[in-house]
Amino acid sequence: MGRLALGGRPGESPVQRPQRYVTPVGQISYPSAGQGTVSLNLPQTDYLTGIDLIGHVTVTTGATAPTGLSGAGAYAPYANIAVHVNGGRTPFNLPGWHANVYYQIHDHDYIDALASTPLSTSTTNNWVNPLRIPLTFSPRNELGCWFTGDTTLNLSLAITWNPIASVFGTVNSATLGGYTQVYREYFTAPNPDQPYGWLNQISYYRDLEVYTTQQLSNGITNILLPIDQDYVRIILIFYTGSVSSANFAPADGLYTNLSLIVNTKFRLWESVEEQEIRFQQLRDYKRLLPAGTAVLDFSRLDPMVRRDILPTDPTSAKELKLSIASTSSSNFVDVILETSVDSQFAIKWIQAAAQNQAAAAKAAGS
């Protein structure tokens, strides 16, 4: 009889076929001080591809419910979510609302249909705000994952919690509490330097972070972006108010058009109006993204291909500039960059694989 699992990917035997696991790691509790950053170390085994955050956030109310919920909605308690590597680099570093928007872009099929913010009076309300923290370039492959079996890598997840005054405009004696349950998705496979190990998958460092927060001008605002990396996406979140305040209000209509210019003359996006950006997003993701979202997507095809990736090698790209036209100086934009460079954390595995291949070739020739 045939066996579906036999062979795995082309050239793999059943023993070499990677197996996927989803297991709980621990909990990150809302701090008793009402705000602050709480970290959780991640296990040092196997290949890490993603983290799920299942919120058990509670809002306990009195006779009068709080009002003026932040535009971040169910994700307002999360001021920031970051994955740290060896205490330095952060391959993921976004506020809660931005993380929710990003995953809808990352996985074209995802809709945050579970999110809810009940606010009944004189009771403890259980909010629902699950988040996916992907550590790969695409949900369809493992490129960009982390070999957490390398015990010299210390990965941790940090959640910075907002105070309840940043969640509601009028608190009305309500309190915020609860915790977030953390799960990790990982695969078992041979070490990267061994046959069928995931050397290619870990050889890219993927960086996803808010590069800058910019107050827009009544006119044109120019933002210089870094070079010497490959651009996967540039994501813009337009809003009024402040991300760290209950007055955070992402909205459409806060800019009129934008341009992306290389070396002052190559206009990859040229004076593209907001409606065209939203129309592109509707075609790419098959639905409208949350209000205030604009995506310059160099990885818009599904499954992911490298056709549209924007390289900015300094020998050819001397300047990369984002130019945004707005009609008010009360509008803000967070510029999120998703980029990639060769991973410094993979160098030793690449060298070890080369040494193993040389030794095997020598043994075969003797």
C-alpha positions in Angstrom: 0.0 0.0 0.0 1.1 3.6 -0.7 2.1 5.8 2.2 1.4 9.6 1.9 4.4 10.6 4.1 6.9 8.5 2.3 9.6 10.5 0.6 8.6 13.9 2.0 10.1 16.5 -0.4 11.9 15.4 -3.5 15.0 13.4 -2.6 14.1 13.0 1.1 13.6 9.8 2.9 10.9 9.3 5.6 13.5 9.6 8.3 14.7 13.0 6.9 11.2 14.5 6.5 10.7 17.5 8.8 7.9 17.2 11.3 5.9 20.3 12.5 5.2 20.8 16.2 3.1 23.4 18.0 3.7 23.6 21.8 3.2 26.1 24.6 6.2 28.0 25.8 4.9 29.9 28.8 2.8 33.0 29.8 3.6 36.7 29.8 1.4 38.3 32.5 0.2 41.9 32.6 2.4 43.6 35.2 1.1 44.6 38.6 2.4 48.1 38.0 -0.1 48.5 35.2 2.5 48.9 32.4 6.0 47.7 31.5 8.0 45.1 29.5 7.9 41.4 30.3 10.2 38.9 28.6 10.1 35.2 28.0 13.1 33.1 26.9 12.4 30.7 24.0 13.5 27.1 23.9 16.9 26.3 22.3 15.9 23.4 20.1 15.0 22.7 16.5 13.9 25.2 13.8 11.6 28.1 14.9 9.2 29.4 12.2 6.6 31.3 14.2 5.1 32.3 17.5 1.4 32.5 18.4 0.1 34.9 21.1 -3.2 33.9 22.6 -4.4 36.8 24.7 -6.2 36.2 28.0 -6.5 39.9 28.6 -9.2 41.0 31.0 -11.0 44.4 31.5 -12.7 44.5 34.8 -15.4 47.2 35.0 -17.5 48.9 37.6 -21.0 50.3 37.3 -19.9 52.5 34.4 -17.9 50.9 31.5 -14.8 52.7 30.2 -15.3 54.7 27.0 -13.1 56.0 24.1 -11.5 52.8 23.1 -8.2 53.3 21.2 -8.3 52.8 17.5 -6.0 49.8 18.1 -9.1 48.0 19.5 -8.4 44.6 20.9 -4.7 45.0 20.3 -4.4 48.3 22.3 -3.0 46.5 25.5 0.1 45.6 23.4 2.3 48.7 23.3 5.0 46.6 21.5 6.0 43.1 20.7 9.6 42.2 20.0 11.7 39.1 19.3 15.3 39.6 20.5 18.3 37.7 19.4 21.3 37.6 21.8 19.9 40.8 23.4 20.6 42.8 20.3 19.0 42.3 16.9 15.2 42.2 16.7 13.8 40.3 13.7 10.3 41.4 14.8 9.6 44.6 16.5 6.1 46.1 16.2 3.2 47.6 18.2 0.2 45.3 18.7 -2.0 47.0 16.1 0.8 47.0 13.5 1.5 43.4 14.2 -2.1 42.6 13.4 -2.1 44.6 10.2 1.2 43.0 9.2 0.0 39.5 9.4 -3.0 40.3 7.2 -0.4 41.3 4.6 2.0 38.4 5.3 -0.7 35.8 4.9 -3.2 36.9 2.2 -5.9 34.5 3.5 -5.8 35.7 7.1 -8.7 37.8 8.6 -8.7 38.7 12.3 -12.2 37.4 12.7 -11.7 36.3 16.3 -10.9 39.7 17.8 -13.5 41.1 20.3 -13.6 43.7 23.0 -16.7 43.0 25.3 -17.4 45.8 27.8 -20.2 44.7 30.0 -20.5 46.6 33.3 -19.7 45.2 36.8 -17.9 42.2 35.5 -14.6 40.8 34.2 -14.6 41.0 30.4 -12.4 38.5 28.5 -11.0 40.2 25.4 -9.9 38.1 22.4 -6.8 39.4 20.6 -4.7 36.5 19.1 -1.6 37.5 17.1 0.7 35.5 14.9 4.4 36.5 15.0 5.9 35.0 11.8 9.6 34.5 11.6 9.7 33.5 7.9 9.3 35.5 4.7 6.1 33.6 3.7 3.6 31.3 5.3 4.2 29.0 2.4 7.8 28.2 3.1 10.4 28.2 5.8 12.9 30.7 4.3 14.2 33.0 7.1 13.5 30.7 10.0 15.8 30.3 13.0 17.9 27.3 14.0 17.2 27.6 17.7 19.0 24.3 18.1 22.1 26.5 18.1 22.7 27.1 21.8 24.7 30.2 21.1 21.5 31.8 20.0 19.4 33.3 22.8 16.0 34.2 21.5 13.4 35.9 23.7 10.0 37.4 23.3 9.2 40.7 25.0 5.8 42.3 25.3 5.5 45.9 26.4 2.1 46.5 28.0 0.2 49.7 27.8 -1.5 51.2 30.9 -5.3 51.2 30.8 -5.2 55.0 30.3 -3.6 54.3 26.9 -6.4 51.9 26.0 -9.4 54.1 26.9 -10.0 57.8 26.8 -12.1 57.6 29.9 -11.2 54.7 32.2 -14.2 55.0 34.7 -12.3 52.9 37.4 -11.8 49.9 35.1 -8.7 47.8 35.4 -6.6 45.9 32.9 -5.2 42.4 33.7 -4.7 38.9 32.6 -1.9 37.3 30.5 -0.9 36.1 27.1 -0.2 32.5 26.4 2.8 31.9 24.1 3.1 29.0 21.6 5.9 28.3 19.3 5.8 26.5 15.9 8.9 24.6 15.1 10.2 21.8 12.8 12.6 19.0 13.5 15.2 18.5 10.8 19.0 17.7 10.7 21.4 20.4 11.7 22.1 23.0 9.0 25.6 21.7 8.2 24.2 18.1 7.7 22.6 16.6 4.6 18.9 17.8 4.4 19.5 20.4 7.0 17.9 23.8 6.5 21.0 25.7 5.6 19.4 27.8 2.9 16.4 28.6 5.1 18.4 30.1 8.0 20.9 32.0 5.7 18.7 35.1 5.5 18.2 37.6 8.3 14.7 39.1 8.1 14.2 42.4 9.8 10.7 43.8 10.5 10.4 47.0 12.5 9.0 50.5 12.7 11.9 52.4 11.0 10.5 55.9 11.8 7.5 57.8 13.0 7.0 60.9 10.9 4.7 63.9 11.4 3.6 64.8 7.9 3.8 68.3 6.5 1.0 70.2 4.8 2.6 69.5 1.5 5.4 67.0 0.7 7.3 65.0 3.4 10.5 63.3 2.2 11.9 60.3 4.2 15.3 58.8 3.3 15.4 55.0 3.7 18.4 52.8 4.4 20.2 51.0 1.6 22.4 47.9 1.3 19.6 45.5 1.9 16.8 43.8 0.0 13.4 45.3 0.4 10.5 42.8 0.8 7.8 45.4 1.8 7.4 49.0 2.9 4.3 49.2 5.1 2.8 52.6 6.0 0.3 53.1 8.9 -1.3 56.6 8.7 -3.1 57.9 11.8 -3.9 60.9 14.0 -3.1 61.0 17.7 -0.4 58.9 19.1 0.3 55.1 18.9 0.9 55.0 22.7 -2.4 56.9 23.5 -6.1 56.2 23.5 -6.4 58.9 20.8 -4.7 56.6 18.3 -6.9 56.7 15.2 -5.7 55.0 12.0 -7.7 56.3 9.0 -7.8 56.7 5.3 -7.7 60.1 3.7 -4.6 61.3 5.6 -2.4 61.4 2.5 -3.1 62.2 -1.1 -0.3 60.4 -3.0 3.2 59.0 -2.5 6.3 58.2 -4.5 9.3 55.9 -4.0 12.4 57.2 -5.8 15.8 55.6 -6.3 18.8 57.8 -7.0 16.5 60.9 -7.6 15.3 59.7 -11.0 14.0 56.1 -10.9 10.4 56.5 -9.7 9.2 53.0 -8.8 6.0 54.5 -7.4 5.3 57.9 -9.0 2.7 60.2 -7.4 0.4 57.2 -6.8 -2.8 58.4 -5.2 -4.3 56.7 -2.2 -7.2 55.1 -4.1 -4.8 53.4 -6.5 -2.8 52.0 -3.5 -6.0 50.7 -1.9 -7.1 49.2 -5.3 -3.7 47.4 -5.6 -4.1 46.0 -2.1 -7.6 44.8 -2.9 -6.2 42.9 -5.9 -3.2 41.5 -4.1 -4.9 40.5 -0.8 -8.5 40.0 -2.2 -10.0 42.4 0.4 -9.5 45.8 1.9 -6.8 46.1 4.6 -7.5 48.0 7.8 -8.0 51.8 7.5 -4.8 53.8 7.2 -2.7 51.0 5.6 -0.6 51.5 2.5 1.7 48.8 1.3 4.5 49.0 -1.2 4.8 45.2 -1.7 7.8 43.7 -3.4 6.6 40.2 -2.5 3.0 40.5 -3.6 2.8 37.1 -5.4 1.6 34.0 -3.6 3.5 31.8 -3.3 6.4 34.1 -2.7 8.9 34.6 -5.6 11.9 36.9 -5.8 10.8 38.6 -9.0 9.8 41.9 -7.4 12.2 42.1 -4.5 14.0 45.5 -4.4 17.8 45.3 -4.0 19.6 48.5 -2.8 23.2 47.5 -3.2 25.3 50.7 -2.4 27.3 50.4 -5.6 24.1 51.1 -7.6 21.6 52.6 -5.2 23.0 55.7 -3.6 19.6 57.0 -2.3 16.2 55.6 -1.6 13.5 58.2 -0.8 9.9 58.0 0.1 7.9 61.1 -0.7 4.4 61.6 0.8 1.9 64.3 0.0 -0.5 65.3 2.7 -2.8 68.2 3.4 -2.4 68.5 7.1 0.4 68.7 9.6 -1.8 66.9 12.2 -1.3 63.5 10.4 1.4 60.9 11.2 2.8 57.9 9.5 4.7 54.9 10.9 7.1 53.5 8.3 7.6 49.8 8.7 10.4 48.2 6.8 10.6 44.5 6.0 14.1 43.8 4.7 16.7 41.1 4.4 20.4 40.7 4.4 22.7 37.6 4.7 22.4 36.3 8.2 25.5 36.7 10.4 24.1 33.9 12.6 24.4 31.4 9.7 28.1 31.9 8.9 29.4 29.2 11.1 26.9 26.7 9.7 27.8 27.6 6.1 31.5 27.1 6.9 30.8 23.8 8.7 28.8 22.6 5.7 31.6 23.4 3.4 34.1 21.6 5.6 31.8 18.6 5.7 31.5 18.5 2.0 35.2 18.8 1.5 35.8 15.9 3.9 33.2 13.8 2.2 34.8 14.5 -1.2 38.2 13.6 0.1 37.0 10.4 1.7 35.2 9.4 -1.6 38.4 10.0 -3.6 40.7 8.0 -1.3 
